[in-house]
Amino acid sequence: MKFPIAAQVVSVADVYDALTSERVYKSAYSHEKAMEMILNGECGAFNPLLLDCLVEVGDRILKELDLHSLDGCRTLRWRASPRS
């Protein structure tokens, strides 16, 4: 089964976010460790072309995270709207 490329991109982004975000049950991994885990296949199998793209933009991702962080820690950049 072939998944749409948009779904594949979201999947890679979701795994990266999950790895680099702190959760109540785990600490956040560094950008470098998350990249290593994804590229080594520790988090699933991804389209090799997307992995090449991830490597290509890896430094820009890190720069963007630094721009949107507070004291070097990632911050929550969205807030869910309250349920009715």
VEXPA-274343 format. One record per atom (N, C-alpha, C, O): residue number from 1; atom name; chain; x, y, z. Coordinates in nm, 4 decimals, always signed. Example, Ala and Ser with C-alpha at 12.3 -4.5 7.8 and 13.67 -1.06 7.14 Angstrom:
% VEXPA-274343
ATOM num atomo cadena        X        Y        Z
ATOM   1     N      A  +1.3190  -0.5690  +0.7800
ATOM   1    CA      A  +1.2300  -0.4500  +0.7800
ATOM   1     C      A  +1.3200  -0.3300  +0.7800
ATOM   1     O      A  +1.4236  -0.3319  +0.8465
ATOM   2     N      A  +1.2850  -0.2250  +0.7080
ATOM   2    CA      A  +1.3670  -0.1060  +0.7140
ATOM   2     C      A  +1.2900  +0.0030  +0.7870
ATOM   2     O      A  +1.3409  +0.1138  +0.8039
% end
This chain:
% VEXPA-274343
ATOM num atomo cadena        X        Y        Z
ATOM   1     N      A  +0.0839  -0.1169  +0.0000
ATOM   1    CA      A  +0.0000  +0.0000  +0.0000
ATOM   1     C      A  +0.0892  +0.1242  +0.0000
ATOM   1     O      A  +0.1840  +0.1333  +0.0780
ATOM   2     N      A  +0.0586  +0.2183  -0.0868
ATOM   2    CA      A  +0.1361  +0.3423  -0.0946
ATOM   2     C      A  +0.0558  +0.4541  -0.0295
ATOM   2     O      A  -0.0607  +0.4764  -0.0623
ATOM   3     N      A  +0.1205  +0.5239  +0.0631
ATOM   3    CA      A  +0.0556  +0.6341  +0.1335
ATOM   3     C      A  +0.0848  +0.7650  +0.0608
ATOM   3     O      A  +0.1929  +0.7810  +0.0042
ATOM   4     N      A  -0.0103  +0.8590  +0.0614
ATOM   4    CA      A  +0.0143  +0.9894  -0.0009
ATOM   4     C      A  +0.1368  +1.0561  +0.0615
ATOM   4     O      A  +0.1625  +1.0427  +0.1811
ATOM   5     N      A  +0.2113  +1.1275  -0.0215
ATOM   5    CA      A  +0.3339  +1.1914  +0.0263
ATOM   5     C      A  +0.3065  +1.2876  +0.1410
ATOM   5     O      A  +0.3881  +1.2994  +0.2324
ATOM   6     N      A  +0.1933  +1.3561  +0.1375
ATOM   6    CA      A  +0.1597  +1.4487  +0.2471
ATOM   6     C      A  +0.1481  +1.3734  +0.3792
ATOM   6     O      A  +0.1938  +1.4227  +0.4823
ATOM   7     N      A  +0.0884  +1.2561  +0.3775
ATOM   7    CA      A  +0.0756  +1.1751  +0.4987
ATOM   7     C      A  +0.2128  +1.1279  +0.5462
ATOM   7     O      A  +0.2377  +1.1199  +0.6665
ATOM   8     N      A  +0.3001  +1.0972  +0.4538
ATOM   8    CA      A  +0.4349  +1.0543  +0.4906
ATOM   8     C      A  +0.5131  +1.1682  +0.5562
ATOM   8     O      A  +0.5861  +1.1470  +0.6530
ATOM   9     N      A  +0.4970  +1.2887  +0.5025
ATOM   9    CA      A  +0.5649  +1.4061  +0.5599
ATOM   9     C      A  +0.5147  +1.4312  +0.7017
ATOM   9     O      A  +0.5937  +1.4546  +0.7931
ATOM  10     N      A  +0.3832  +1.4261  +0.7193
ATOM  10    CA      A  +0.3249  +1.4477  +0.8521
ATOM  10     C      A  +0.3732  +1.3409  +0.9487
ATOM  10     O      A  +0.3977  +1.3702  +1.0657
ATOM  11     N      A  +0.3872  +1.2189  +0.9023
ATOM  11    CA      A  +0.4340  +1.1100  +0.9879
ATOM  11     C      A  +0.5757  +1.1359  +1.0395
ATOM  11     O      A  +0.6033  +1.1163  +1.1578
ATOM  12     N      A  +0.6638  +1.1792  +0.9521
ATOM  12    CA      A  +0.8015  +1.2114  +0.9939
ATOM  12     C      A  +0.7999  +1.3275  +1.0932
ATOM  12     O      A  +0.8680  +1.3233  +1.1957
ATOM  13     N      A  +0.7222  +1.4304  +1.0624
ATOM  13    CA      A  +0.7143  +1.5471  +1.1512
ATOM  13     C      A  +0.6576  +1.5080  +1.2875
ATOM  13     O      A  +0.7050  +1.5563  +1.3903
ATOM  14     N      A  +0.5577  +1.4218  +1.2891
ATOM  14    CA      A  +0.4963  +1.3779  +1.4144
ATOM  14     C      A  +0.5954  +1.3015  +1.5010
ATOM  14     O      A  +0.6013  +1.3224  +1.6222
ATOM  15     N      A  +0.6724  +1.2139  +1.4401
ATOM  15    CA      A  +0.7724  +1.1376  +1.5155
ATOM  15     C      A  +0.8795  +1.2310  +1.5711
ATOM  15     O      A  +0.9186  +1.2189  +1.6872
ATOM  16     N      A  +0.9271  +1.3246  +1.4879
ATOM  16    CA      A  +1.0266  +1.4213  +1.5349
ATOM  16     C      A  +0.9722  +1.5000  +1.6540
ATOM  16     O      A  +1.0407  +1.5163  +1.7550
ATOM  17     N      A  +0.8490  +1.5486  +1.6416
ATOM  17    CA      A  +0.7876  +1.6259  +1.7493
ATOM  17     C      A  +0.7728  +1.5429  +1.8758
ATOM  17     O      A  +0.8002  +1.5913  +1.9856
ATOM  18     N      A  +0.7297  +1.4185  +1.8609
ATOM  18    CA      A  +0.7131  +1.3314  +1.9770
ATOM  18     C      A  +0.8462  +1.3073  +2.0478
ATOM  18     O      A  +0.8519  +1.3044  +2.1708
ATOM  19     N      A  +0.9519  +1.2902  +1.9710
ATOM  19    CA      A  +1.0829  +1.2655  +2.0304
ATOM  19     C      A  +1.1398  +1.3892  +2.0999
ATOM  19     O      A  +1.2019  +1.3781  +2.2056
ATOM  20     N      A  +1.1188  +1.5058  +2.0411
ATOM  20    CA      A  +1.1826  +1.6268  +2.0942
ATOM  20     C      A  +1.0955  +1.7029  +2.1928
ATOM  20     O      A  +1.1363  +1.8074  +2.2436
ATOM  21     N      A  +0.9777  +1.6528  +2.2201
ATOM  21    CA      A  +0.8878  +1.7174  +2.3157
ATOM  21     C      A  +0.8886  +1.6427  +2.4484
ATOM  21     O      A  +0.8900  +1.5196  +2.4525
ATOM  22     N      A  +0.8877  +1.7189  +2.5554
ATOM  22    CA      A  +0.8786  +1.6586  +2.6881
ATOM  22     C      A  +0.7369  +1.6079  +2.7096
ATOM  22     O      A  +0.6397  +1.6729  +2.6713
ATOM  23     N      A  +0.7268  +1.4935  +2.7700
ATOM  23    CA      A  +0.5976  +1.4352  +2.8050
ATOM  23     C      A  +0.6009  +1.4014  +2.9537
ATOM  23     O      A  +0.7082  +1.3957  +3.0139
ATOM  24     N      A  +0.4846  +1.3790  +3.0126
ATOM  24    CA      A  +0.4821  +1.3468  +3.1552
ATOM  24     C      A  +0.5561  +1.2168  +3.1836
ATOM  24     O      A  +0.6030  +1.1951  +3.2953
ATOM  25     N      A  +0.5666  +1.1308  +3.0837
ATOM  25    CA      A  +0.6292  +1.0004  +3.1017
ATOM  25     C      A  +0.7717  +0.9922  +3.0471
ATOM  25     O      A  +0.8360  +0.8880  +3.0589
ATOM  26     N      A  +0.8226  +1.1020  +2.9866
ATOM  26    CA      A  +0.9595  +1.0993  +2.9337
ATOM  26     C      A  +1.0138  +1.2402  +2.9161
ATOM  26     O      A  +0.9385  +1.3363  +2.9007
ATOM  27     N      A  +1.1436  +1.2501  +2.9187
ATOM  27    CA      A  +1.2102  +1.3764  +2.8884
ATOM  27     C      A  +1.2227  +1.3900  +2.7374
ATOM  27     O      A  +1.2149  +1.2915  +2.6640
ATOM  28     N      A  +1.2420  +1.5123  +2.6926
ATOM  28    CA      A  +1.2607  +1.5374  +2.5496
ATOM  28     C      A  +1.4006  +1.4939  +2.5078
ATOM  28     O      A  +1.4978  +1.5128  +2.5810
ATOM  29     N      A  +1.4088  +1.4356  +2.3891
ATOM  29    CA      A  +1.5390  +1.4051  +2.3308
ATOM  29     C      A  +1.5905  +1.5316  +2.2619
ATOM  29     O      A  +1.5120  +1.6170  +2.2208
ATOM  30     N      A  +1.7205  +1.5427  +2.2500
ATOM  30    CA      A  +1.7799  +1.6549  +2.1770
ATOM  30     C      A  +1.7500  +1.6396  +2.0281
ATOM  30     O      A  +1.7142  +1.5315  +1.9811
ATOM  31     N      A  +1.7652  +1.7482  +1.9561
ATOM  31    CA      A  +1.7487  +1.7452  +1.8107
ATOM  31     C      A  +1.8406  +1.6401  +1.7498
ATOM  31     O      A  +1.7987  +1.5613  +1.6650
ATOM  32     N      A  +1.9646  +1.6395  +1.7931
ATOM  32    CA      A  +2.0630  +1.5472  +1.7379
ATOM  32     C      A  +2.0243  +1.4013  +1.7630
ATOM  32     O      A  +2.0332  +1.3181  +1.6727
ATOM  33     N      A  +1.9817  +1.3708  +1.8846
ATOM  33    CA      A  +1.9424  +1.2339  +1.9183
ATOM  33     C      A  +1.8172  +1.1933  +1.8411
ATOM  33     O      A  +1.8079  +1.0805  +1.7929
ATOM  34     N      A  +1.7207  +1.2848  +1.8292
ATOM  34    CA      A  +1.5984  +1.2539  +1.7550
ATOM  34     C      A  +1.6313  +1.2250  +1.6083
ATOM  34     O      A  +1.5795  +1.1297  +1.5502
ATOM  35     N      A  +1.7166  +1.3069  +1.5496
ATOM  35    CA      A  +1.7567  +1.2844  +1.4101
ATOM  35     C      A  +1.8253  +1.1489  +1.3954
ATOM  35     O      A  +1.7976  +1.0742  +1.3016
ATOM  36     N      A  +1.9139  +1.1184  +1.4880
ATOM  36    CA      A  +1.9849  +0.9903  +1.4849
ATOM  36     C      A  +1.8866  +0.8737  +1.4927
ATOM  36     O      A  +1.8981  +0.7773  +1.4170
ATOM  37     N      A  +1.7911  +0.8823  +1.5831
ATOM  37    CA      A  +1.6936  +0.7740  +1.6010
ATOM  37     C      A  +1.6073  +0.7559  +1.4765
ATOM  37     O      A  +1.5814  +0.6432  +1.4343
ATOM  38     N      A  +1.5633  +0.8660  +1.4184
ATOM  38    CA      A  +1.4804  +0.8577  +1.2976
ATOM  38     C      A  +1.5609  +0.7998  +1.1820
ATOM  38     O      A  +1.5144  +0.7095  +1.1126
ATOM  39     N      A  +1.6812  +0.8515  +1.1615
ATOM  39    CA      A  +1.7635  +0.8065  +1.0490
ATOM  39     C      A  +1.8099  +0.6623  +1.0637
ATOM  39     O      A  +1.8341  +0.5949  +0.9635
ATOM  40     N      A  +1.8227  +0.6140  +1.1866
ATOM  40    CA      A  +1.8643  +0.4758  +1.2104
ATOM  40     C      A  +1.7476  +0.3776  +1.2091
ATOM  40     O      A  +1.7667  +0.2579  +1.2307
ATOM  41     N      A  +1.6273  +0.4278  +1.1841
ATOM  41    CA      A  +1.5112  +0.3393  +1.1761
ATOM  41     C      A  +1.4575  +0.2945  +1.3099
ATOM  41     O      A  +1.3827  +0.1970  +1.3168
ATOM  42     N      A  +1.4939  +0.3639  +1.4169
ATOM  42    CA      A  +1.4475  +0.3257  +1.5496
ATOM  42     C      A  +1.3019  +0.3650  +1.5745
ATOM  42     O      A  +1.2426  +0.3235  +1.6741
ATOM  43     N      A  +1.2449  +0.4439  +1.4855
ATOM  43    CA      A  +1.1090  +0.4974  +1.5057
ATOM  43     C      A  +1.0164  +0.4608  +1.3915
ATOM  43     O      A  +0.9114  +0.5226  +1.3742
ATOM  44     N      A  +1.0537  +0.3626  +1.3147
ATOM  44    CA      A  +0.9714  +0.3207  +1.2021
ATOM  44     C      A  +1.0480  +0.3343  +1.0715
ATOM  44     O      A  +1.1615  +0.3818  +1.0675
ATOM  45     N      A  +0.9828  +0.2916  +0.9662
ATOM  45    CA      A  +1.0423  +0.2981  +0.8328
ATOM  45     C      A  +0.9811  +0.4153  +0.7579
ATOM  45     O      A  +0.8590  +0.4269  +0.7478
ATOM  46     N      A  +1.0666  +0.5018  +0.7055
ATOM  46    CA      A  +1.0213  +0.6197  +0.6335
ATOM  46     C      A  +1.0772  +0.6196  +0.4922
ATOM  46     O      A  +1.1775  +0.5543  +0.4633
ATOM  47     N      A  +1.0118  +0.6923  +0.4066
ATOM  47    CA      A  +1.0532  +0.7104  +0.2687
ATOM  47     C      A  +1.1967  +0.7655  +0.2675
ATOM  47     O      A  +1.2226  +0.8703  +0.3265
ATOM  48     N      A  +1.2889  +0.6966  +0.2017
ATOM  48    CA      A  +1.4288  +0.7434  +0.1990
ATOM  48     C      A  +1.4435  +0.8860  +0.1443
ATOM  48     O      A  +1.5306  +0.9607  +0.1890
ATOM  49     N      A  +1.3594  +0.9237  +0.0486
ATOM  49    CA      A  +1.3643  +1.0597  -0.0044
ATOM  49     C      A  +1.3306  +1.1610  +0.1039
ATOM  49     O      A  +1.3932  +1.2668  +0.1117
ATOM  50     N      A  +1.2316  +1.1294  +0.1880
ATOM  50    CA      A  +1.1961  +1.2197  +0.2973
ATOM  50     C      A  +1.3061  +1.2266  +0.4018
ATOM  50     O      A  +1.3282  +1.3319  +0.4617
ATOM  51     N      A  +1.3747  +1.1166  +0.4241
ATOM  51    CA      A  +1.4868  +1.1183  +0.5185
ATOM  51     C      A  +1.5993  +1.2071  +0.4655
ATOM  51     O      A  +1.6630  +1.2792  +0.5423
ATOM  52     N      A  +1.6239  +1.2019  +0.3342
ATOM  52    CA      A  +1.7239  +1.2911  +0.2743
ATOM  52     C      A  +1.6830  +1.4368  +0.2934
ATOM  52     O      A  +1.7661  +1.5219  +0.3251
ATOM  53     N      A  +1.5549  +1.4642  +0.2740
ATOM  53    CA      A  +1.5040  +1.6008  +0.2929
ATOM  53     C      A  +1.5180  +1.6434  +0.4389
ATOM  53     O      A  +1.5539  +1.7577  +0.4671
ATOM  54     N      A  +1.4900  +1.5528  +0.5307
ATOM  54    CA      A  +1.5022  +1.5829  +0.6735
ATOM  54     C      A  +1.6461  +1.6210  +0.7074
ATOM  54     O      A  +1.6695  +1.7176  +0.7800
ATOM  55     N      A  +1.7407  +1.5464  +0.6558
ATOM  55    CA      A  +1.8817  +1.5784  +0.6795
ATOM  55     C      A  +1.9143  +1.7157  +0.6212
ATOM  55     O      A  +1.9842  +1.7957  +0.6834
ATOM  56     N      A  +1.8630  +1.7417  +0.5021
ATOM  56    CA      A  +1.8909  +1.8686  +0.4350
ATOM  56     C      A  +1.8383  +1.9887  +0.5136
ATOM  56     O      A  +1.9024  +2.0938  +0.5155
ATOM  57     N      A  +1.7231  +1.9745  +0.5781
ATOM  57    CA      A  +1.6637  +2.0880  +0.6510
ATOM  57     C      A  +1.6866  +2.0796  +0.8019
ATOM  57     O      A  +1.6355  +2.1631  +0.8766
ATOM  58     N      A  +1.7618  +1.9812  +0.8469
ATOM  58    CA      A  +1.7832  +1.9609  +0.9901
ATOM  58     C      A  +1.8344  +2.0828  +1.0632
ATOM  58     O      A  +1.7875  +2.1133  +1.1729
ATOM  59     N      A  +1.9310  +2.1541  +1.0039
ATOM  59    CA      A  +1.9847  +2.2735  +1.0687
ATOM  59     C      A  +1.8798  +2.3839  +1.0767
ATOM  59     O      A  +1.8748  +2.4581  +1.1748
ATOM  60     N      A  +1.7965  +2.3948  +0.9740
ATOM  60    CA      A  +1.6906  +2.4971  +0.9757
ATOM  60     C      A  +1.5846  +2.4641  +1.0806
ATOM  60     O      A  +1.5302  +2.5540  +1.1447
ATOM  61     N      A  +1.5556  +2.3360  +1.0979
ATOM  61    CA      A  +1.4600  +2.2961  +1.2020
ATOM  61     C      A  +1.5135  +2.3386  +1.3376
ATOM  61     O      A  +1.4416  +2.3986  +1.4175
ATOM  62     N      A  +1.6390  +2.3075  +1.3631
ATOM  62    CA      A  +1.7003  +2.3424  +1.4911
ATOM  62     C      A  +1.6996  +2.4935  +1.5122
ATOM  62     O      A  +1.6715  +2.5401  +1.6226
ATOM  63     N      A  +1.7298  +2.5700  +1.4087
ATOM  63    CA      A  +1.7301  +2.7161  +1.4194
ATOM  63     C      A  +1.5897  +2.7674  +1.4515
ATOM  63     O      A  +1.5745  +2.8556  +1.5359
ATOM  64     N      A  +1.4880  +2.7141  +1.3861
ATOM  64    CA      A  +1.3501  +2.7554  +1.4127
ATOM  64     C      A  +1.3091  +2.7218  +1.5558
ATOM  64     O      A  +1.2429  +2.8017  +1.6220
ATOM  65     N      A  +1.3478  +2.6049  +1.6030
ATOM  65    CA      A  +1.3153  +2.5678  +1.7406
ATOM  65     C      A  +1.3819  +2.6623  +1.8392
ATOM  65     O      A  +1.3219  +2.6996  +1.9400
ATOM  66     N      A  +1.5056  +2.7009  +1.8105
ATOM  66    CA      A  +1.5749  +2.7952  +1.8977
ATOM  66     C      A  +1.5070  +2.9315  +1.8975
ATOM  66     O      A  +1.5010  +2.9980  +2.0009
ATOM  67     N      A  +1.4558  +2.9736  +1.7820
ATOM  67    CA      A  +1.3873  +3.1022  +1.7720
ATOM  67     C      A  +1.2570  +3.1038  +1.8507
ATOM  67     O      A  +1.2147  +3.2087  +1.8993
ATOM  68     N      A  +1.1936  +2.9884  +1.8635
ATOM  68    CA      A  +1.0638  +2.9797  +1.9300
ATOM  68     C      A  +1.0730  +2.9169  +2.0680
ATOM  68     O      A  +0.9747  +2.8633  +2.1192
ATOM  69     N      A  +1.1903  +2.9234  +2.1278
ATOM  69    CA      A  +1.2066  +2.8624  +2.2595
ATOM  69     C      A  +1.2293  +2.9697  +2.3652
ATOM  69     O      A  +1.2581  +3.0854  +2.3345
ATOM  70     N      A  +1.2156  +2.9283  +2.4883
ATOM  70    CA      A  +1.2363  +3.0162  +2.6027
ATOM  70     C      A  +1.3450  +2.9528  +2.6874
ATOM  70     O      A  +1.3271  +2.8425  +2.7392
ATOM  71     N      A  +1.4572  +3.0212  +2.7021
ATOM  71    CA      A  +1.5709  +2.9682  +2.7791
ATOM  71     C      A  +1.6151  +2.8311  +2.7301
ATOM  71     O      A  +1.6544  +2.7458  +2.8097
ATOM  72     N      A  +1.6085  +2.8098  +2.5971
ATOM  72    CA      A  +1.6557  +2.6841  +2.5407
ATOM  72     C      A  +1.5586  +2.5689  +2.5536
ATOM  72     O      A  +1.5909  +2.4576  +2.5121
ATOM  73     N      A  +1.4420  +2.5910  +2.6090
ATOM  73    CA      A  +1.3421  +2.4851  +2.6223
ATOM  73     C      A  +1.2315  +2.5087  +2.5208
ATOM  73     O      A  +1.1908  +2.6226  +2.4980
ATOM  74     N      A  +1.1836  +2.4023  +2.4606
ATOM  74    CA      A  +1.0742  +2.4169  +2.3659
ATOM  74     C      A  +0.9489  +2.4600  +2.4398
ATOM  74     O      A  +0.9227  +2.4168  +2.5521
ATOM  75     N      A  +0.8727  +2.5454  +2.3750
ATOM  75    CA      A  +0.7488  +2.5923  +2.4346
ATOM  75     C      A  +0.6308  +2.5459  +2.3514
ATOM  75     O      A  +0.6446  +2.5204  +2.2318
ATOM  76     N      A  +0.5171  +2.5350  +2.4132
ATOM  76    CA      A  +0.3951  +2.4992  +2.3443
ATOM  76     C      A  +0.3514  +2.6184  +2.2606
ATOM  76     O      A  +0.3285  +2.7268  +2.3141
ATOM  77     N      A  +0.3396  +2.5990  +2.1288
ATOM  77    CA      A  +0.3104  +2.7104  +2.0394
ATOM  77     C      A  +0.1653  +2.7133  +1.9945
ATOM  77     O      A  +0.1298  +2.7956  +1.9101
ATOM  78     N      A  +0.0821  +2.6286  +2.0466
ATOM  78    CA      A  -0.0589  +2.6316  +2.0112
ATOM  78     C      A  -0.1395  +2.5961  +2.1341
ATOM  78     O      A  -0.0880  +2.5375  +2.2294
ATOM  79     N      A  -0.2645  +2.6319  +2.1308
ATOM  79    CA      A  -0.3519  +2.5978  +2.2426
ATOM  79     C      A  -0.4839  +2.5484  +2.1853
ATOM  79     O      A  -0.5448  +2.6144  +2.1011
ATOM  80     N      A  -0.5265  +2.4347  +2.2306
ATOM  80    CA      A  -0.6530  +2.3798  +2.1828
ATOM  80     C      A  -0.7673  +2.4688  +2.2298
ATOM  80     O      A  -0.7646  +2.5220  +2.3409
ATOM  81     N      A  -0.8656  +2.4841  +2.1454
ATOM  81    CA      A  -0.9813  +2.5636  +2.1843
ATOM  81     C      A  -1.0660  +2.4837  +2.2824
ATOM  81     O      A  -1.0733  +2.3612  +2.2730
ATOM  82     N      A  -1.1294  +2.5521  +2.3755
ATOM  82    CA      A  -1.2098  +2.4816  +2.4768
ATOM  82     C      A  -1.3276  +2.4100  +2.4115
ATOM  82     O      A  -1.3838  +2.4565  +2.3123
ATOM  83     N      A  -1.3627  +2.2978  +2.4687
ATOM  83    CA      A  -1.4776  +2.2222  +2.4184
ATOM  83     C      A  -1.6055  +2.2830  +2.4681
ATOM  83     O      A  -1.6113  +2.3377  +2.5782
ATOM  84     N      A  -1.7073  +2.2734  +2.3875
ATOM  84    CA      A  -1.8380  +2.3290  +2.4247
ATOM  84     C      A  -1.9066  +2.2409  +2.5263
ATOM  84     O      A  -2.0177  +2.2714  +2.5696
% end
